[in-house]
């Protein structure tokens, strides 16, 4: 089997309509000797911001000289993006070798695509003896494959309405699912979220004896300045003795202020737990060099083209704020393709507040919403163009935009993926 055959084989094992459960993967991990139980994991869950927060934590820890494994999902262009050690993607040969070693067990326990991916991360991070493993939850938490990892600390970035068919249609139900990653006597960092969601997590944490560490109570972020190249701000964590002025994070957008607060608090707590100190110069270095694609990412100039993977109403709301308050432009053209199981009606309604011209399109995902459905939800006072291919839609936007206009591509990470492939 070569690498391409490996990718085809595991992609055929997508969970699809399988019932969400964790028993098979638990049995698989037991059979291979439970490498996940030996890791020092920072387990990152939540609705939005999981990936950005994970990448920030990775960058801060790497700057301090630690060996750091990062496991995220989904990937944008290449499957290898899901696995990094010290910001370097794992080589194809290592992924294939590790899979083949346990291929028969994957077959025996009928593991899904995501479970196989999680298993590869567990095993490779164990083999490479990383100091810390930053593990992003796939979906939810209670029945997510990553739940099995040994957590030094749990993080829940925020709670919003997404994956409602699987996780429930209310903030309380989704929070309960996300709280499934909590472990006995393991600290949990809670990001900014509505009280009804936070209360659910607090109720789940209490009987576990989990120490509650809230961004609202522990982090003071002031004097933010948002720019197209990143955010400047002052930040203070009094209980950890940290106070930084004019800090910069190269991740763009107001939402990244919440993510950096969560990431820095996580690193401060893990440093305290393991008896080392965050160094100001190294922390500055780490936050200025975060590697994370597809989030408020500038990919071209004249006209400026921004790609952003916002894929639910909360994400779109932040995107709208960022486009309106960070960039200067005459007209805003939005190339948008959204999955059919998302609240695309509300997403398009929010975008309509600032978009001058919509180029409605459709990604290649089997879950993609039809252009007809999206077209019907766009405000009738907007100019709307329909293209059935994402790359063609971007080219259309470029053809009609002037150098002073702004083009934004959004709606789904699948949409962003196709643009990055084209570029």
Number of C-alpha atoms within 10 A of each C-alpha: 9 10 14 10 11 15 13 10 13 18 14 11 15 15 14 10 6 8 8 12 12 17 11 17 23 17 15 22 20 12 12 12 10 20 19 24 15 14 23 20 24 26 26 30 32 27 22 22 22 24 25 23 28 28 25 28 28 30 26 26 24 21 20 16 11 15 19 25 30 29 28 23 19 16 15 21 14 11 16 16 20 20 25 22 21 18 18 12 16 19 11 14 11 13 20 19 15 16 20 14 10 16 13 11 17 22 11 11 16 15 24 22 19 20 25 23 22 27 26 22 27 25 21 20 26 20 11 12 16 19 16 22 29 25 28 29 27 22 20 23 25 21 18 22 25 29 24 20 23 21 27 21 25 25 31 30 26 23 25 21 21 24 17 16 9 13 20 16 13 15 22 21 16 25 29 22 22 30 27 18 26 26 22 13 15 18 23 29 23 26 24 18 19 13 11 13 22 23 15 19 23 16 12 18 22 13 10 13 14 20 16 16 18 18 23 15 12 17 21 14 19 14 11 16 15 21 17 18 16 18 22 20 17 16 22 19 19 12 10 16 10 17 15 16 13 15 18 23 22 20 29 21 24 20 18 22 21 20 26 24 23 31 29 24 26 26 21 19 21 20 15 13 12 9 8 10 16 20 13 13 11 17 21 17 19 24 24 19 17 21 15 17 20 22 22 25 20 18 13 12 13 13 16 20 21 21 27 22 23 24 23 23 23 18 19 22 16 17 24 16 15 19 20 15 14 16 12 14 15 12 16 21 25 28 28 26 31 31 23 15 13 22 17 22 15 16 22 22 15 18 21 20 11 16 21 16 20 26 24 25 27 26 26 13 13 8 14 19 19 17 20 12 13 21 18 10 15 20 15 10 9 12 13 16 15 19 16 16 17 26 21 14 25 23 12 16 25 19 9 10 20 16 13 14 19 25 28 24 27 25 28 23 23 26 31 28 21 17 20 16 11 10 9
